[in-house]
Amino acid sequence: MVQLREIDVPTLILWGEQDALFPREEQERLAAAIPGATLKIYPETGHAVHWERPEQVVRDLDAFMEEARTA
């Protein structure tokens, strides 16, 4: 099993601040464990950010991938 600290690719973590399944502290620990990870927090959004904010998720993914390409 790969350890999180061994991940060496750009990583984007999407999280809704009203997620009832996974608390923010857990997402922050996950982001801290993956070198260079980005945690994107969606206000007034639950667990399924891609269902609740599909347009914003697409914009954020596009921007993240563009930034990763040019880095």
PDB file of N, CA, C, O and CB in Angstrom:
ATOM      1  N   MET A   1       0.834  -1.190   0.000  1.00  0.00           N
ATOM      2  CA  MET A   1       0.000   0.000   0.000  1.00  0.00           C
ATOM      3  C   MET A   1       0.879   1.255   0.000  1.00  0.00           C
ATOM      4  O   MET A   1       1.861   1.329   0.738  1.00  0.00           O
ATOM      5  CB  MET A   1      -0.949  -0.002   1.219  1.00  0.00           C
ATOM      6  N   VAL A   2       0.531   2.212  -0.808  1.00  0.00           N
ATOM      7  CA  VAL A   2       1.297   3.457  -0.907  1.00  0.00           C
ATOM      8  C   VAL A   2       1.014   4.327   0.320  1.00  0.00           C
ATOM      9  O   VAL A   2      -0.132   4.504   0.732  1.00  0.00           O
ATOM     10  CB  VAL A   2       0.945   4.224  -2.219  1.00  0.00           C
ATOM     11  N   GLN A   3       2.086   4.856   0.881  1.00  0.00           N
ATOM     12  CA  GLN A   3       1.939   5.804   1.976  1.00  0.00           C
ATOM     13  C   GLN A   3       1.621   7.168   1.378  1.00  0.00           C
ATOM     14  O   GLN A   3       2.144   7.513   0.318  1.00  0.00           O
ATOM     15  CB  GLN A   3       3.227   5.859   2.863  1.00  0.00           C
ATOM     16  N   LEU A   4       0.791   7.930   2.028  1.00  0.00           N
ATOM     17  CA  LEU A   4       0.389   9.229   1.486  1.00  0.00           C
ATOM     18  C   LEU A   4       1.579  10.132   1.214  1.00  0.00           C
ATOM     19  O   LEU A   4       1.581  10.863   0.224  1.00  0.00           O
ATOM     20  CB  LEU A   4      -0.562   9.919   2.436  1.00  0.00           C
ATOM     21  N   ARG A   5       2.578  10.099   2.060  1.00  0.00           N
ATOM     22  CA  ARG A   5       3.740  10.969   1.875  1.00  0.00           C
ATOM     23  C   ARG A   5       4.552  10.605   0.636  1.00  0.00           C
ATOM     24  O   ARG A   5       5.400  11.383   0.199  1.00  0.00           O
ATOM     25  CB  ARG A   5       4.629  10.909   3.098  1.00  0.00           C
ATOM     26  N   GLU A   6       4.297   9.421   0.065  1.00  0.00           N
ATOM     27  CA  GLU A   6       5.009   8.984  -1.131  1.00  0.00           C
ATOM     28  C   GLU A   6       4.342   9.450  -2.429  1.00  0.00           C
ATOM     29  O   GLU A   6       4.905   9.279  -3.510  1.00  0.00           O
ATOM     30  CB  GLU A   6       5.118   7.480  -1.131  1.00  0.00           C
ATOM     31  N   ILE A   7       3.172  10.024  -2.330  1.00  0.00           N
ATOM     32  CA  ILE A   7       2.480  10.524  -3.529  1.00  0.00           C
ATOM     33  C   ILE A   7       3.263  11.713  -4.051  1.00  0.00           C
ATOM     34  O   ILE A   7       3.496  12.681  -3.327  1.00  0.00           O
ATOM     35  CB  ILE A   7       0.985  10.924  -3.219  1.00  0.00           C
ATOM     36  N   ASP A   8       3.671  11.638  -5.319  1.00  0.00           N
ATOM     37  CA  ASP A   8       4.491  12.715  -5.871  1.00  0.00           C
ATOM     38  C   ASP A   8       3.882  13.312  -7.140  1.00  0.00           C
ATOM     39  O   ASP A   8       4.599  13.709  -8.058  1.00  0.00           O
ATOM     40  CB  ASP A   8       5.890  12.202  -6.165  1.00  0.00           C
ATOM     41  N   VAL A   9       2.579  13.367  -7.176  1.00  0.00           N
ATOM     42  CA  VAL A   9       1.861  13.994  -8.281  1.00  0.00           C
ATOM     43  C   VAL A   9       0.948  15.072  -7.700  1.00  0.00           C
ATOM     44  O   VAL A   9       0.557  14.989  -6.535  1.00  0.00           O
ATOM     45  CB  VAL A   9       1.040  12.935  -9.106  1.00  0.00           C
ATOM     46  N   PRO A  10       0.606  16.080  -8.499  1.00  0.00           N
ATOM     47  CA  PRO A  10      -0.318  17.108  -8.001  1.00  0.00           C
ATOM     48  C   PRO A  10      -1.622  16.459  -7.526  1.00  0.00           C
ATOM     49  O   PRO A  10      -2.200  15.617  -8.214  1.00  0.00           O
ATOM     50  CB  PRO A  10      -0.612  18.164  -9.106  1.00  0.00           C
ATOM     51  N   THR A  11      -2.066  16.863  -6.349  1.00  0.00           N
ATOM     52  CA  THR A  11      -3.251  16.263  -5.738  1.00  0.00           C
ATOM     53  C   THR A  11      -4.209  17.365  -5.293  1.00  0.00           C
ATOM     54  O   THR A  11      -3.828  18.285  -4.569  1.00  0.00           O
ATOM     55  CB  THR A  11      -2.858  15.361  -4.537  1.00  0.00           C
ATOM     56  N   LEU A  12      -5.443  17.255  -5.735  1.00  0.00           N
ATOM     57  CA  LEU A  12      -6.483  18.202  -5.347  1.00  0.00           C
ATOM     58  C   LEU A  12      -7.532  17.465  -4.532  1.00  0.00           C
ATOM     59  O   LEU A  12      -8.091  16.465  -4.980  1.00  0.00           O
ATOM     60  CB  LEU A  12      -7.123  18.881  -6.594  1.00  0.00           C
ATOM     61  N   ILE A  13      -7.792  17.961  -3.344  1.00  0.00           N
ATOM     62  CA  ILE A  13      -8.807  17.388  -2.458  1.00  0.00           C
ATOM     63  C   ILE A  13      -9.975  18.363  -2.419  1.00  0.00           C
ATOM     64  O   ILE A  13      -9.809  19.528  -2.059  1.00  0.00           O
ATOM     65  CB  ILE A  13      -8.235  17.116  -1.008  1.00  0.00           C
ATOM     66  N   LEU A  14     -11.154  17.883  -2.790  1.00  0.00           N
ATOM     67  CA  LEU A  14     -12.359  18.704  -2.785  1.00  0.00           C
ATOM     68  C   LEU A  14     -13.204  18.300  -1.579  1.00  0.00           C
ATOM     69  O   LEU A  14     -13.437  17.113  -1.346  1.00  0.00           O
ATOM     70  CB  LEU A  14     -13.165  18.543  -4.123  1.00  0.00           C
ATOM     71  N   TRP A  15     -13.658  19.283  -0.822  1.00  0.00           N
ATOM     72  CA  TRP A  15     -14.419  18.988   0.387  1.00  0.00           C
ATOM     73  C   TRP A  15     -15.492  20.040   0.618  1.00  0.00           C
ATOM     74  O   TRP A  15     -15.233  21.237   0.496  1.00  0.00           O
ATOM     75  CB  TRP A  15     -13.491  18.905   1.600  1.00  0.00           C
ATOM     76  N   GLY A  16     -16.691  19.594   0.949  1.00  0.00           N
ATOM     77  CA  GLY A  16     -17.791  20.495   1.291  1.00  0.00           C
ATOM     78  C   GLY A  16     -17.823  20.739   2.784  1.00  0.00           C
ATOM     79  O   GLY A  16     -17.750  19.794   3.570  1.00  0.00           O
ATOM     80  N   GLU A  17     -17.931  21.998   3.187  1.00  0.00           N
ATOM     81  CA  GLU A  17     -17.856  22.333   4.611  1.00  0.00           C
ATOM     82  C   GLU A  17     -19.019  21.766   5.428  1.00  0.00           C
ATOM     83  O   GLU A  17     -18.958  21.761   6.657  1.00  0.00           O
ATOM     84  CB  GLU A  17     -17.815  23.830   4.777  1.00  0.00           C
ATOM     85  N   GLN A  18     -20.060  21.296   4.776  1.00  0.00           N
ATOM     86  CA  GLN A  18     -21.175  20.686   5.492  1.00  0.00           C
ATOM     87  C   GLN A  18     -21.173  19.158   5.328  1.00  0.00           C
ATOM     88  O   GLN A  18     -22.204  18.511   5.513  1.00  0.00           O
ATOM     89  CB  GLN A  18     -22.505  21.271   4.996  1.00  0.00           C
ATOM     90  N   ASP A  19     -20.031  18.597   4.985  1.00  0.00           N
ATOM     91  CA  ASP A  19     -19.884  17.152   4.823  1.00  0.00           C
ATOM     92  C   ASP A  19     -20.167  16.471   6.162  1.00  0.00           C
ATOM     93  O   ASP A  19     -19.470  16.711   7.148  1.00  0.00           O
ATOM     94  CB  ASP A  19     -18.455  16.788   4.305  1.00  0.00           C
ATOM     95  N   ALA A  20     -21.188  15.626   6.188  1.00  0.00           N
ATOM     96  CA  ALA A  20     -21.565  14.933   7.417  1.00  0.00           C
ATOM     97  C   ALA A  20     -20.786  13.632   7.609  1.00  0.00           C
ATOM     98  O   ALA A  20     -20.860  13.023   8.676  1.00  0.00           O
ATOM     99  CB  ALA A  20     -23.054  14.643   7.411  1.00  0.00           C
ATOM    100  N   LEU A  21     -20.044  13.200   6.596  1.00  0.00           N
ATOM    101  CA  LEU A  21     -19.303  11.940   6.685  1.00  0.00           C
ATOM    102  C   LEU A  21     -17.861  12.111   7.137  1.00  0.00           C
ATOM    103  O   LEU A  21     -17.362  11.321   7.939  1.00  0.00           O
ATOM    104  CB  LEU A  21     -19.322  11.252   5.359  1.00  0.00           C
ATOM    105  N   PHE A  22     -17.190  13.136   6.628  1.00  0.00           N
ATOM    106  CA  PHE A  22     -15.782  13.336   6.928  1.00  0.00           C
ATOM    107  C   PHE A  22     -15.556  14.753   7.436  1.00  0.00           C
ATOM    108  O   PHE A  22     -15.876  15.715   6.737  1.00  0.00           O
ATOM    109  CB  PHE A  22     -14.916  13.061   5.689  1.00  0.00           C
ATOM    110  N   PRO A  23     -15.012  14.897   8.637  1.00  0.00           N
ATOM    111  CA  PRO A  23     -14.809  16.231   9.210  1.00  0.00           C
ATOM    112  C   PRO A  23     -13.646  16.973   8.547  1.00  0.00           C
ATOM    113  O   PRO A  23     -12.772  16.372   7.921  1.00  0.00           O
ATOM    114  CB  PRO A  23     -14.561  16.121  10.710  1.00  0.00           C
ATOM    115  N   ARG A  24     -13.665  18.276   8.705  1.00  0.00           N
ATOM    116  CA  ARG A  24     -12.614  19.128   8.125  1.00  0.00           C
ATOM    117  C   ARG A  24     -11.232  18.729   8.630  1.00  0.00           C
ATOM    118  O   ARG A  24     -10.273  18.709   7.859  1.00  0.00           O
ATOM    119  CB  ARG A  24     -12.880  20.604   8.451  1.00  0.00           C
ATOM    120  N   GLU A  25     -11.127  18.417   9.899  1.00  0.00           N
ATOM    121  CA  GLU A  25      -9.824  18.052  10.468  1.00  0.00           C
ATOM    122  C   GLU A  25      -9.221  16.863   9.725  1.00  0.00           C
ATOM    123  O   GLU A  25      -8.009  16.811   9.512  1.00  0.00           O
ATOM    124  CB  GLU A  25      -9.963  17.724  11.966  1.00  0.00           C
ATOM    125  N   GLU A  26     -10.052  15.921   9.336  1.00  0.00           N
ATOM    126  CA  GLU A  26      -9.577  14.759   8.602  1.00  0.00           C
ATOM    127  C   GLU A  26      -9.067  15.163   7.215  1.00  0.00           C
ATOM    128  O   GLU A  26      -8.058  14.639   6.744  1.00  0.00           O
ATOM    129  CB  GLU A  26     -10.695  13.715   8.479  1.00  0.00           C
ATOM    130  N   GLN A  27      -9.760  16.087   6.573  1.00  0.00           N
ATOM    131  CA  GLN A  27      -9.326  16.557   5.257  1.00  0.00           C
ATOM    132  C   GLN A  27      -8.024  17.350   5.364  1.00  0.00           C
ATOM    133  O   GLN A  27      -7.158  17.247   4.496  1.00  0.00           O
ATOM    134  CB  GLN A  27     -10.420  17.420   4.607  1.00  0.00           C
ATOM    135  N   GLU A  28      -7.891  18.129   6.416  1.00  0.00           N
ATOM    136  CA  GLU A  28      -6.660  18.888   6.620  1.00  0.00           C
ATOM    137  C   GLU A  28      -5.485  17.955   6.894  1.00  0.00           C
ATOM    138  O   GLU A  28      -4.376  18.202   6.420  1.00  0.00           O
ATOM    139  CB  GLU A  28      -6.829  19.879   7.776  1.00  0.00           C
ATOM    140  N   ARG A  29      -5.718  16.885   7.656  1.00  0.00           N
ATOM    141  CA  ARG A  29      -4.656  15.896   7.897  1.00  0.00           C
ATOM    142  C   ARG A  29      -4.260  15.196   6.602  1.00  0.00           C
ATOM    143  O   ARG A  29      -3.078  14.960   6.350  1.00  0.00           O
ATOM    144  CB  ARG A  29      -5.113  14.857   8.940  1.00  0.00           C
ATOM    145  N   LEU A  30      -5.252  14.867   5.788  1.00  0.00           N
ATOM    146  CA  LEU A  30      -4.995  14.227   4.503  1.00  0.00           C
ATOM    147  C   LEU A  30      -4.158  15.143   3.614  1.00  0.00           C
ATOM    148  O   LEU A  30      -3.170  14.703   3.027  1.00  0.00           O
ATOM    149  CB  LEU A  30      -6.320  13.860   3.805  1.00  0.00           C
ATOM    150  N   ALA A  31      -4.542  16.397   3.512  1.00  0.00           N
ATOM    151  CA  ALA A  31      -3.805  17.354   2.689  1.00  0.00           C
ATOM    152  C   ALA A  31      -2.383  17.553   3.210  1.00  0.00           C
ATOM    153  O   ALA A  31      -1.448  17.691   2.422  1.00  0.00           O
ATOM    154  CB  ALA A  31      -4.541  18.695   2.648  1.00  0.00           C
ATOM    155  N   ALA A  32      -2.219  17.569   4.519  1.00  0.00           N
ATOM    156  CA  ALA A  32      -0.886  17.744   5.110  1.00  0.00           C
ATOM    157  C   ALA A  32      -0.007  16.520   4.875  1.00  0.00           C
ATOM    158  O   ALA A  32       1.216  16.646   4.798  1.00  0.00           O
ATOM    159  CB  ALA A  32      -1.001  18.020   6.614  1.00  0.00           C
ATOM    160  N   ALA A  33      -0.607  15.349   4.763  1.00  0.00           N
ATOM    161  CA  ALA A  33       0.153  14.113   4.583  1.00  0.00           C
ATOM    162  C   ALA A  33       0.635  13.918   3.152  1.00  0.00           C
ATOM    163  O   ALA A  33       1.590  13.176   2.923  1.00  0.00           O
ATOM    164  CB  ALA A  33      -0.685  12.933   4.993  1.00  0.00           C
ATOM    165  N   ILE A  34      -0.005  14.569   2.186  1.00  0.00           N
ATOM    166  CA  ILE A  34       0.371  14.440   0.775  1.00  0.00           C
ATOM    167  C   ILE A  34       1.179  15.678   0.404  1.00  0.00           C
ATOM    168  O   ILE A  34       0.653  16.790   0.436  1.00  0.00           O
ATOM    169  CB  ILE A  34      -0.899  14.280  -0.159  1.00  0.00           C
ATOM    170  N   PRO A  35       2.448  15.501   0.054  1.00  0.00           N
ATOM    171  CA  PRO A  35       3.285  16.663  -0.269  1.00  0.00           C
ATOM    172  C   PRO A  35       2.682  17.527  -1.383  1.00  0.00           C
ATOM    173  O   PRO A  35       2.363  17.040  -2.467  1.00  0.00           O
ATOM    174  CB  PRO A  35       4.679  16.198  -0.680  1.00  0.00           C
ATOM    175  N   GLY A  36       2.538  18.808  -1.087  1.00  0.00           N
ATOM    176  CA  GLY A  36       2.051  19.748  -2.081  1.00  0.00           C
ATOM    177  C   GLY A  36       0.576  19.646  -2.414  1.00  0.00           C
ATOM    178  O   GLY A  36       0.127  20.264  -3.379  1.00  0.00           O
ATOM    179  N   ALA A  37      -0.190  18.888  -1.650  1.00  0.00           N
ATOM    180  CA  ALA A  37      -1.621  18.747  -1.928  1.00  0.00           C
ATOM    181  C   ALA A  37      -2.347  20.068  -1.715  1.00  0.00           C
ATOM    182  O   ALA A  37      -1.940  20.901  -0.906  1.00  0.00           O
ATOM    183  CB  ALA A  37      -2.238  17.658  -1.041  1.00  0.00           C
ATOM    184  N   THR A  38      -3.429  20.234  -2.461  1.00  0.00           N
ATOM    185  CA  THR A  38      -4.283  21.414  -2.341  1.00  0.00           C
ATOM    186  C   THR A  38      -5.647  20.974  -1.836  1.00  0.00           C
ATOM    187  O   THR A  38      -6.261  20.067  -2.399  1.00  0.00           O
ATOM    188  CB  THR A  38      -4.407  22.165  -3.702  1.00  0.00           C
ATOM    189  N   LEU A  39      -6.120  21.613  -0.781  1.00  0.00           N
ATOM    190  CA  LEU A  39      -7.455  21.349  -0.245  1.00  0.00           C
ATOM    191  C   LEU A  39      -8.360  22.502  -0.645  1.00  0.00           C
ATOM    192  O   LEU A  39      -8.136  23.648  -0.255  1.00  0.00           O
ATOM    193  CB  LEU A  39      -7.426  21.168   1.312  1.00  0.00           C
ATOM    194  N   LYS A  40      -9.380  22.187  -1.423  1.00  0.00           N
ATOM    195  CA  LYS A  40     -10.364  23.184  -1.867  1.00  0.00           C
ATOM    196  C   LYS A  40     -11.641  22.951  -1.075  1.00  0.00           C
ATOM    197  O   LYS A  40     -12.221  21.866  -1.123  1.00  0.00           O
ATOM    198  CB  LYS A  40     -10.633  23.092  -3.423  1.00  0.00           C
ATOM    199  N   ILE A  41     -12.076  23.973  -0.347  1.00  0.00           N
ATOM    200  CA  ILE A  41     -13.257  23.860   0.506  1.00  0.00           C
ATOM    201  C   ILE A  41     -14.417  24.616  -0.133  1.00  0.00           C
ATOM    202  O   ILE A  41     -14.290  25.779  -0.518  1.00  0.00           O
ATOM    203  CB  ILE A  41     -12.967  24.403   1.934  1.00  0.00           C
ATOM    204  N   TYR A  42     -15.549  23.925  -0.235  1.00  0.00           N
ATOM    205  CA  TYR A  42     -16.750  24.508  -0.833  1.00  0.00           C
ATOM    206  C   TYR A  42     -17.729  24.874   0.281  1.00  0.00           C
ATOM    207  O   TYR A  42     -18.232  23.990   0.975  1.00  0.00           O
ATOM    208  CB  TYR A  42     -17.408  23.520  -1.852  1.00  0.00           C
ATOM    209  N   PRO A  43     -18.002  26.169   0.459  1.00  0.00           N
ATOM    210  CA  PRO A  43     -18.957  26.579   1.484  1.00  0.00           C
ATOM    211  C   PRO A  43     -20.375  26.120   1.136  1.00  0.00           C
ATOM    212  O   PRO A  43     -20.731  25.959  -0.031  1.00  0.00           O
ATOM    213  CB  PRO A  43     -18.923  28.101   1.660  1.00  0.00           C
ATOM    214  N   GLU A  44     -21.152  25.921   2.167  1.00  0.00           N
ATOM    215  CA  GLU A  44     -22.563  25.544   2.024  1.00  0.00           C
ATOM    216  C   GLU A  44     -22.738  24.337   1.099  1.00  0.00           C
ATOM    217  O   GLU A  44     -23.670  24.292   0.297  1.00  0.00           O
ATOM    218  CB  GLU A  44     -23.373  26.729   1.488  1.00  0.00           C
ATOM    219  N   THR A  45     -21.842  23.367   1.216  1.00  0.00           N
ATOM    220  CA  THR A  45     -21.861  22.186   0.372  1.00  0.00           C
ATOM    221  C   THR A  45     -21.626  20.960   1.241  1.00  0.00           C
ATOM    222  O   THR A  45     -20.847  20.998   2.194  1.00  0.00           O
ATOM    223  CB  THR A  45     -20.797  22.283  -0.754  1.00  0.00           C
ATOM    224  N   GLY A  46     -22.308  19.876   0.901  1.00  0.00           N
ATOM    225  CA  GLY A  46     -22.175  18.639   1.654  1.00  0.00           C
ATOM    226  C   GLY A  46     -21.098  17.728   1.090  1.00  0.00           C
ATOM    227  O   GLY A  46     -20.111  18.191   0.517  1.00  0.00           O
ATOM    228  N   HIS A  47     -21.302  16.419   1.260  1.00  0.00           N
ATOM    229  CA  HIS A  47     -20.297  15.423   0.900  1.00  0.00           C
ATOM    230  C   HIS A  47     -20.062  15.316  -0.608  1.00  0.00           C
ATOM    231  O   HIS A  47     -18.924  15.115  -1.032  1.00  0.00           O
ATOM    232  CB  HIS A  47     -20.706  14.082   1.436  1.00  0.00           C
ATOM    233  N   ALA A  48     -21.087  15.443  -1.407  1.00  0.00           N
ATOM    234  CA  ALA A  48     -20.982  15.223  -2.854  1.00  0.00           C
ATOM    235  C   ALA A  48     -20.798  16.551  -3.595  1.00  0.00           C
ATOM    236  O   ALA A  48     -21.709  17.028  -4.271  1.00  0.00           O
ATOM    237  CB  ALA A  48     -22.238  14.490  -3.380  1.00  0.00           C
ATOM    238  N   VAL A  49     -19.613  17.135  -3.457  1.00  0.00           N
ATOM    239  CA  VAL A  49     -19.380  18.447  -4.069  1.00  0.00           C
ATOM    240  C   VAL A  49     -19.593  18.411  -5.576  1.00  0.00           C
ATOM    241  O   VAL A  49     -20.060  19.394  -6.151  1.00  0.00           O
ATOM    242  CB  VAL A  49     -17.966  18.931  -3.760  1.00  0.00           C
ATOM    243  N   HIS A  50     -19.266  17.317  -6.219  1.00  0.00           N
ATOM    244  CA  HIS A  50     -19.414  17.223  -7.679  1.00  0.00           C
ATOM    245  C   HIS A  50     -20.872  17.209  -8.114  1.00  0.00           C
ATOM    246  O   HIS A  50     -21.179  17.587  -9.245  1.00  0.00           O
ATOM    247  CB  HIS A  50     -18.722  15.974  -8.193  1.00  0.00           C
ATOM    248  N   TRP A  51     -21.772  16.782  -7.239  1.00  0.00           N
ATOM    249  CA  TRP A  51     -23.207  16.811  -7.559  1.00  0.00           C
ATOM    250  C   TRP A  51     -23.816  18.164  -7.208  1.00  0.00           C
ATOM    251  O   TRP A  51     -24.661  18.689  -7.933  1.00  0.00           O
ATOM    252  CB  TRP A  51     -23.952  15.690  -6.809  1.00  0.00           C
ATOM    253  N   GLU A  52     -23.371  18.714  -6.085  1.00  0.00           N
ATOM    254  CA  GLU A  52     -23.960  19.954  -5.598  1.00  0.00           C
ATOM    255  C   GLU A  52     -23.435  21.200  -6.305  1.00  0.00           C
ATOM    256  O   GLU A  52     -24.160  22.187  -6.431  1.00  0.00           O
ATOM    257  CB  GLU A  52     -23.713  20.078  -4.132  1.00  0.00           C
ATOM    258  N   ARG A  53     -22.193  21.168  -6.766  1.00  0.00           N
ATOM    259  CA  ARG A  53     -21.552  22.328  -7.396  1.00  0.00           C
ATOM    260  C   ARG A  53     -20.780  21.895  -8.654  1.00  0.00           C
ATOM    261  O   ARG A  53     -19.583  22.159  -8.767  1.00  0.00           O
ATOM    262  CB  ARG A  53     -20.595  23.035  -6.390  1.00  0.00           C
ATOM    263  N   PRO A  54     -21.462  21.231  -9.597  1.00  0.00           N
ATOM    264  CA  PRO A  54     -20.731  20.671 -10.746  1.00  0.00           C
ATOM    265  C   PRO A  54     -19.979  21.708 -11.579  1.00  0.00           C
ATOM    266  O   PRO A  54     -18.859  21.448 -12.019  1.00  0.00           O
ATOM    267  CB  PRO A  54     -21.688  19.941 -11.636  1.00  0.00           C
ATOM    268  N   GLU A  55     -20.567  22.858 -11.798  1.00  0.00           N
ATOM    269  CA  GLU A  55     -19.895  23.871 -12.616  1.00  0.00           C
ATOM    270  C   GLU A  55     -18.641  24.390 -11.927  1.00  0.00           C
ATOM    271  O   GLU A  55     -17.605  24.574 -12.566  1.00  0.00           O
ATOM    272  CB  GLU A  55     -20.846  25.032 -12.916  1.00  0.00           C
ATOM    273  N   GLN A  56     -18.739  24.625 -10.630  1.00  0.00           N
ATOM    274  CA  GLN A  56     -17.594  25.124  -9.878  1.00  0.00           C
ATOM    275  C   GLN A  56     -16.499  24.061  -9.806  1.00  0.00           C
ATOM    276  O   GLN A  56     -15.316  24.385  -9.909  1.00  0.00           O
ATOM    277  CB  GLN A  56     -18.021  25.551  -8.462  1.00  0.00           C
ATOM    278  N   VAL A  57     -16.882  22.804  -9.632  1.00  0.00           N
ATOM    279  CA  VAL A  57     -15.902  21.715  -9.593  1.00  0.00           C
ATOM    280  C   VAL A  57     -15.157  21.635 -10.919  1.00  0.00           C
ATOM    281  O   VAL A  57     -13.935  21.486 -10.931  1.00  0.00           O
ATOM    282  CB  VAL A  57     -16.592  20.365  -9.280  1.00  0.00           C
ATOM    283  N   VAL A  58     -15.869  21.729 -12.028  1.00  0.00           N
ATOM    284  CA  VAL A  58     -15.224  21.681 -13.339  1.00  0.00           C
ATOM    285  C   VAL A  58     -14.242  22.850 -13.492  1.00  0.00           C
ATOM    286  O   VAL A  58     -13.125  22.659 -13.974  1.00  0.00           O
ATOM    287  CB  VAL A  58     -16.287  21.716 -14.468  1.00  0.00           C
ATOM    288  N   ARG A  59     -14.646  24.040 -13.090  1.00  0.00           N
ATOM    289  CA  ARG A  59     -13.743  25.197 -13.174  1.00  0.00           C
ATOM    290  C   ARG A  59     -12.497  24.991 -12.311  1.00  0.00           C
ATOM    291  O   ARG A  59     -11.377  25.271 -12.738  1.00  0.00           O
ATOM    292  CB  ARG A  59     -14.475  26.482 -12.741  1.00  0.00           C
ATOM    293  N   ASP A  60     -12.711  24.500 -11.099  1.00  0.00           N
ATOM    294  CA  ASP A  60     -11.582  24.284 -10.194  1.00  0.00           C
ATOM    295  C   ASP A  60     -10.655  23.180 -10.706  1.00  0.00           C
ATOM    296  O   ASP A  60      -9.434  23.311 -10.620  1.00  0.00           O
ATOM    297  CB  ASP A  60     -12.089  23.932  -8.794  1.00  0.00           C
ATOM    298  N   LEU A  61     -11.219  22.105 -11.233  1.00  0.00           N
ATOM    299  CA  LEU A  61     -10.396  21.034 -11.804  1.00  0.00           C
ATOM    300  C   LEU A  61      -9.604  21.535 -13.003  1.00  0.00           C
ATOM    301  O   LEU A  61      -8.421  21.225 -13.143  1.00  0.00           O
ATOM    302  CB  LEU A  61     -11.271  19.844 -12.215  1.00  0.00           C
ATOM    303  N   ASP A  62     -10.245  22.301 -13.858  1.00  0.00           N
ATOM    304  CA  ASP A  62      -9.574  22.844 -15.032  1.00  0.00           C
ATOM    305  C   ASP A  62      -8.410  23.741 -14.608  1.00  0.00           C
ATOM    306  O   ASP A  62      -7.309  23.625 -15.146  1.00  0.00           O
ATOM    307  CB  ASP A  62     -10.571  23.629 -15.910  1.00  0.00           C
ATOM    308  N   ALA A  63      -8.648  24.619 -13.660  1.00  0.00           N
ATOM    309  CA  ALA A  63      -7.596  25.523 -13.186  1.00  0.00           C
ATOM    310  C   ALA A  63      -6.465  24.737 -12.531  1.00  0.00           C
ATOM    311  O   ALA A  63      -5.293  25.056 -12.734  1.00  0.00           O
ATOM    312  CB  ALA A  63      -8.171  26.550 -12.195  1.00  0.00           C
ATOM    313  N   PHE A  64      -6.801  23.720 -11.752  1.00  0.00           N
ATOM    314  CA  PHE A  64      -5.794  22.903 -11.086  1.00  0.00           C
ATOM    315  C   PHE A  64      -4.932  22.165 -12.108  1.00  0.00           C
ATOM    316  O   PHE A  64      -3.708  22.141 -11.987  1.00  0.00           O
ATOM    317  CB  PHE A  64      -6.460  21.904 -10.131  1.00  0.00           C
ATOM    318  N   MET A  65      -5.562  21.571 -13.104  1.00  0.00           N
ATOM    319  CA  MET A  65      -4.817  20.840 -14.129  1.00  0.00           C
ATOM    320  C   MET A  65      -3.952  21.781 -14.964  1.00  0.00           C
ATOM    321  O   MET A  65      -2.830  21.426 -15.324  1.00  0.00           O
ATOM    322  CB  MET A  65      -5.778  20.070 -15.037  1.00  0.00           C
ATOM    323  N   GLU A  66      -4.449  22.957 -15.272  1.00  0.00           N
ATOM    324  CA  GLU A  66      -3.654  23.929 -16.020  1.00  0.00           C
ATOM    325  C   GLU A  66      -2.430  24.350 -15.215  1.00  0.00           C
ATOM    326  O   GLU A  66      -1.325  24.438 -15.751  1.00  0.00           O
ATOM    327  CB  GLU A  66      -4.505  25.160 -16.382  1.00  0.00           C
ATOM    328  N   GLU A  67      -2.633  24.608 -13.933  1.00  0.00           N
ATOM    329  CA  GLU A  67      -1.515  24.988 -13.074  1.00  0.00           C
ATOM    330  C   GLU A  67      -0.498  23.856 -12.980  1.00  0.00           C
ATOM    331  O   GLU A  67       0.708  24.105 -13.002  1.00  0.00           O
ATOM    332  CB  GLU A  67      -2.018  25.368 -11.673  1.00  0.00           C
ATOM    333  N   ALA A  68      -0.969  22.621 -12.877  1.00  0.00           N
ATOM    334  CA  ALA A  68      -0.066  21.462 -12.797  1.00  0.00           C
ATOM    335  C   ALA A  68       0.735  21.301 -14.079  1.00  0.00           C
ATOM    336  O   ALA A  68       1.902  20.911 -14.038  1.00  0.00           O
ATOM    337  CB  ALA A  68      -0.861  20.178 -12.514  1.00  0.00           C
ATOM    338  N   ARG A  69       0.117  21.599 -15.220  1.00  0.00           N
ATOM    339  CA  ARG A  69       0.815  21.487 -16.512  1.00  0.00           C
ATOM    340  C   ARG A  69       1.946  22.486 -16.638  1.00  0.00           C
ATOM    341  O   ARG A  69       2.985  22.191 -17.230  1.00  0.00           O
ATOM    342  CB  ARG A  69      -0.161  21.683 -17.658  1.00  0.00           C
ATOM    343  N   THR A  70       1.741  23.677 -16.076  1.00  0.00           N
ATOM    344  CA  THR A  70       2.728  24.739 -16.237  1.00  0.00           C
ATOM    345  C   THR A  70       3.747  24.781 -15.111  1.00  0.00           C
ATOM    346  O   THR A  70       4.699  25.560 -15.165  1.00  0.00           O
ATOM    347  CB  THR A  70       2.036  26.063 -16.332  1.00  0.00           C
ATOM    348  N   ALA A  71       3.559  23.963 -14.103  1.00  0.00           N
ATOM    349  CA  ALA A  71       4.494  23.968 -12.943  1.00  0.00           C
ATOM    350  C   ALA A  71       5.766  23.198 -13.237  1.00  0.00           C
ATOM    351  O   ALA A  71       6.645  23.107 -12.380  1.00  0.00           O
ATOM    352  CB  ALA A  71       3.818  23.368 -11.701  1.00  0.00           C
TER     353      ALA A  71
END
